[in-house]
Amino acid sequence: MTYAELIEFLENHVNFSLLQGKDVAAALQAAESGALEDPVAREVLLSIYRSNDCSAVNAEVNRANSFSGLAPLRLRSQADDADAKLFRQVLQLSQTLDQAFDEETLRSKTS
């Protein structure tokens, strides 16, 4: 799965926007320049991109690197003083990320 495919899957399956009305490349560029308004979306877009050593939105990503990239956000969301909204967003994001890779695995096994 590519970075763009993963981000589009997440965008379509979580109840908050990562792309904020932009395509994946434009949202990533906005995140890199600091112009993306939502700090969670910015962190998600950049951490998955960087942890997979992507050089373009069509670069391949994998489950382990994607989860590794989100580890700091996941740990912050689980802190005792973390906001409940952030906890719910990151929980849903993590479950949906896992689902994206599970569905890709199932497709490859049935092809």
N, C-alpha and C positions, 0 to 999 in steps of 0.2 A: 504494500500500500504506500502511496506517496504521501508527503506532508499535506498537500492540498486535499487529497481524498480524506485523510484523517480529520483535518480541520472542518471540512464540509460535513462529514458524518457527525462530528461533535456539535456543530452549529445546528444541525437538523434534529438532534436528539436531547439536548439539554434545554432547560427552561430559561436560559439567559443567553445573550448574544455575545459571541466571540468576535464576529466580523463587523458588527455595527453597520450593516447595510453595504459593506464593501465586498469586493471579491477577495480571495485569499491573499493574492499578491499585494493588493492595495492595503489590506488590513495589516499585513506583516510590515510593510513599509511604514505605515502610520505608527505601529508599535515600536519599530526601531528608531523613529524620529521623536518619539514621545508624544505624538499627536493623537493617539488612541485614548479616548476619554476614560474607559473603564480600566483601572489598574489590574484587576484580576484577568481580564481578557488579554491585556498587554503581557502580563507575566506568562500566561499559558501559551500564547502564540510564540513568544521568544524562547521560553524554556524548552518546548518540544523541538523547535527548529534547531536550537543550539545543541541540545543533548544528543540529537541524531546527526550532528555535523553536516547539516544540510547546506547546500550552496545555491539551491533554487527550490521553488515550491513543488517541483516535480521530482524531487529527490526522495528516495525510499526511506521509510522510517520503520522502527520496530518497537515492540511492546516494552522490552527491558529499558531501552534508552529513553523512551517517552515517559515511562513511570519514574525513571531516575531523574529526569529533568524536572518533574513535578514534585519531587520529594520535599524541597524546602517549603513550597506552598502547602503541601499536605501536612507537614509538621506544624506550621504556623496555624493552620485551621483547626488542629487538634489540641492546641494549647488551652489551658484552663480559662484564660482570659480572652479567648478568641470569640469573635462575633458569631452568633448562631447562623446568621445568613451566610457568612463565608463558609462555615462548616458544611451547611447543606449544599452550597454550590460546589465545593470541592469534592464532597462525597458523591454527588451526582456525576460530576465530571470524571472521577476515577472509575465509577461503575460503567459509565458510557465508553470511556477509553478501553476498558477491558472488553466490553461488548463489541466494539469495532474490530478488535483483533481476533476475538472469538469468531465473529461472522466471516472474517477473511480466511481463517483457518478452515472453517467448515466449507466455504466455497472451494478452496483448493483441494480438499479431500473428496468432494463430490464431483469434481471436474473430470 
